[in-house]
Each structure stands twice: as structure tokens, then as C-alpha cells.
Amino acid sequence: MSNLTEILKNGGVVVMPTDTIYGIVGSALNPKTVEKIYKIKKRLPEKPCINLIGSLNELDKFSIKLSEEQKKAVENFTQPTSFIIDSLSFRLPESAELRSLLLETGPLIAPSANPEGLPPAKNIEEAKNYFGDSVDLYINGGEIENKASKLVKLHKDGSAVILRE
């Protein structure tokens, strides 16, 4: 088991490249970790963060069951798209490597790597300036200029409303 997996399974917080931009990630199922990430980001508790999942079955861990229509809708969107169902937002990354990490660690809460109101870190230096030693591990993926994922609210019948392009 890698150092990264170990840290994430034990409630640590990591800045790493996701399938879109640098994220500040930790176990979505560990309330202390989630709380720590909100605190580090200075994010309002009522503002949901996107969770990365390794497969749609992982939604069971959040007590969310997708209808067949919702599953089809998720499969029909081109990547990278994050979906909101009830009050949970999630993304199934296209990257096989990231998905296999997620299947090992479980779902990860993964907001962008920046304090609320500031631009997302484009590289590890910017992330370190933002968070210093409040993060357990930094994973350098070079310069990342991508933008955040598309954000879609998904209804039971599979219809979708695009909230962010």
C-alpha cells in the first residue's frame, strides 16, 4: 500500500492532481477529515464539496441509489462532469489510475486546492503557499491549467440541469 493510500485511509489530508485541477482531498466518509478540509479551506459548512468515487456502486456508502434513468444520464455526459443528487455532489473520474486509487481508499471529498475566494492552485508551490503544513502530503503533478468540472443537477427521472459549464 502506498504512502498516499495509507495517509488517506488514516484520515489525512492531501493536495494532489485530480482529473481536473489540484484538489485538497481526504476521506469523504470520515467526518473529522471532512471538517478539517472545510476548516483549511475556510469554506462555509453549508456549501457542499464534490466527492470523487471509483464506481457508481460507491454511492451506496452515502445511502444514495441511482434510478436507471440517472445511471444512463451519468454515462451519457462527457467527462469531466460532477453531479448533484439530493445534497451530495459526486464525480466518477475518467482516469483509470485515479479510479483504482478511489476504490482502494473509498470516496474522497475533493474541493479545489484554494482557500475560499482565491483562485485554485495551478501548481504545488501555490498550494503550499495556501496551506503550508496544515496538509499531510503534497503530490506534484506539474502545472495544471484545466478548469473545474461541469456541474449538473440530476433529477430522479434522469433529466439534468447544468449549473456550471
C-alpha positions as CSV (number, residue, x, y, z in Angstrom):
1,M,0.0,0.0,0.0
2,S,1.4,3.4,-1.0
3,N,2.1,6.2,1.4
4,L,-0.7,8.2,-0.3
5,T,-3.3,5.4,0.2
6,E,-2.1,5.0,3.8
7,I,-2.5,8.7,4.6
8,L,-6.0,8.9,3.0
9,K,-7.2,5.8,4.8
10,N,-6.0,7.1,8.1
11,G,-7.9,10.4,7.9
12,G,-5.1,12.5,6.4
13,V,-5.4,15.4,4.0
14,V,-3.6,15.5,0.7
15,V,-3.2,18.1,-2.1
16,M,-3.0,16.2,-5.4
17,P,-4.0,16.5,-9.0
18,T,-7.5,15.2,-9.7
19,D,-8.9,14.5,-13.1
20,T,-9.5,18.3,-13.5
21,I,-7.4,20.6,-11.2
22,Y,-5.5,20.3,-7.9
23,G,-7.8,19.2,-5.1
24,I,-7.4,19.2,-1.4
25,V,-8.6,15.6,-0.7
26,G,-9.5,13.3,2.2
27,S,-11.8,10.5,3.1
28,A,-15.4,11.6,2.4
29,L,-16.7,9.1,5.0
30,N,-14.5,10.4,7.8
31,P,-16.4,13.3,9.5
32,K,-13.2,14.6,11.1
33,T,-11.3,14.7,7.8
34,V,-14.2,16.5,6.1
35,E,-14.4,19.0,8.9
36,K,-10.6,19.6,8.7
37,I,-10.8,20.2,4.9
38,Y,-13.6,22.8,5.4
39,K,-11.5,24.5,8.1
40,I,-8.3,24.6,6.0
41,K,-10.3,26.0,3.0
42,K,-12.3,28.4,5.2
43,R,-15.4,27.1,3.5
44,L,-18.9,27.5,4.8
45,P,-20.2,24.2,6.2
46,E,-23.4,24.5,4.2
47,K,-21.5,24.7,0.9
48,P,-21.2,21.1,-0.4
49,C,-17.9,19.8,-1.9
50,I,-17.5,17.4,-4.7
51,N,-16.8,13.8,-3.8
52,L,-14.7,11.6,-6.1
53,I,-15.9,8.0,-6.4
54,G,-14.3,4.9,-8.0
55,S,-17.6,3.4,-9.3
56,L,-21.3,4.2,-9.1
57,N,-21.7,1.4,-6.5
58,E,-19.7,3.7,-4.1
59,L,-22.8,5.9,-3.9
60,D,-24.3,3.2,-1.6
61,K,-21.9,4.4,1.1
62,F,-23.8,7.7,1.0
63,S,-27.2,5.9,1.0
64,I,-27.9,7.1,-2.5
65,K,-29.5,4.8,-5.0
66,L,-29.5,5.9,-8.6
67,S,-32.5,5.3,-10.8
68,E,-31.9,3.6,-14.1
69,E,-32.6,6.9,-15.8
70,Q,-30.0,8.6,-13.6
71,K,-27.4,5.9,-14.3
72,K,-27.9,6.4,-18.1
73,A,-27.7,10.2,-17.7
74,V,-24.4,9.9,-15.8
75,E,-23.0,7.6,-18.6
76,N,-24.1,10.0,-21.4
77,F,-22.3,13.0,-20.1
78,T,-18.8,13.6,-21.5
79,Q,-16.1,13.9,-18.8
80,P,-15.3,15.6,-16.5
81,T,-18.8,16.2,-15.1
82,S,-19.8,16.4,-11.4
83,F,-23.4,15.5,-10.5
84,I,-25.6,16.7,-7.6
85,I,-28.2,14.3,-6.3
86,D,-30.1,15.2,-3.2
87,S,-27.4,17.2,-1.3
88,L,-24.4,15.1,-2.5
89,S,-22.2,16.1,-5.4
90,F,-20.0,13.4,-6.9
91,R,-17.8,12.7,-9.9
92,L,-16.6,9.5,-11.4
93,P,-13.2,10.4,-12.9
94,E,-12.3,9.1,-16.4
95,S,-8.7,8.3,-15.3
96,A,-8.4,4.6,-14.6
97,E,-5.4,5.3,-12.2
98,L,-7.5,7.7,-10.2
99,R,-10.5,5.4,-10.1
100,S,-8.4,2.5,-8.8
101,L,-6.9,4.7,-6.1
102,L,-10.5,5.7,-5.1
103,L,-11.6,2.0,-5.0
104,E,-8.7,1.4,-2.6
105,T,-9.3,4.5,-0.4
106,G,-13.1,4.8,-0.7
107,P,-14.8,8.1,-1.8
108,L,-12.7,11.2,-1.4
109,I,-14.0,14.7,-0.7
110,A,-12.2,16.8,-3.3
111,P,-12.8,20.5,-3.4
112,S,-10.3,22.7,-5.4
113,A,-7.0,23.4,-3.7
114,N,-7.5,27.0,-2.6
115,P,-8.9,28.9,0.3
116,E,-12.5,30.2,-0.3
117,G,-12.5,33.2,-2.6
118,L,-9.0,32.7,-4.0
119,P,-8.1,31.1,-7.4
120,P,-7.3,27.3,-7.4
121,A,-3.7,26.4,-7.1
122,K,-2.1,25.7,-10.5
123,N,1.0,24.0,-9.0
124,I,2.3,22.6,-5.8
125,E,4.2,25.9,-4.9
126,E,0.9,27.8,-4.9
127,A,-0.9,25.1,-2.9
128,K,2.0,25.1,-0.3
129,N,1.6,28.9,-0.1
130,Y,-2.1,28.5,0.6
131,F,-2.0,25.6,3.1
132,G,1.6,25.3,4.4
133,D,1.9,22.4,6.9
134,S,-1.8,22.0,7.5
135,V,-1.8,19.4,4.8
136,D,-0.2,15.9,5.3
137,L,1.1,15.3,1.8
138,Y,1.6,17.2,-1.4
139,I,1.6,15.3,-4.7
140,N,3.3,17.2,-7.5
141,G,1.5,16.8,-10.9
142,G,3.3,19.8,-12.5
143,E,1.5,22.8,-13.8
144,I,-2.3,22.3,-14.2
145,E,-4.2,24.9,-16.2
146,N,-7.5,22.9,-16.5
147,K,-10.8,24.3,-15.2
148,A,-13.2,22.8,-12.7
149,S,-15.6,20.1,-13.9
150,K,-19.0,20.8,-15.4
151,L,-21.7,20.7,-12.6
152,V,-25.0,19.1,-13.3
153,K,-28.1,18.7,-11.0
154,L,-29.6,15.3,-11.7
155,H,-33.3,14.5,-11.1
156,K,-34.8,11.0,-10.4
157,D,-36.2,10.8,-14.0
158,G,-32.7,11.3,-15.4
159,S,-33.3,14.9,-16.5
160,A,-30.4,17.2,-15.8
161,V,-29.9,20.9,-15.2
162,I,-26.4,22.3,-16.0
163,L,-25.3,24.6,-13.1
164,R,-21.7,25.2,-14.3
165,E,-20.3,24.7,-17.8
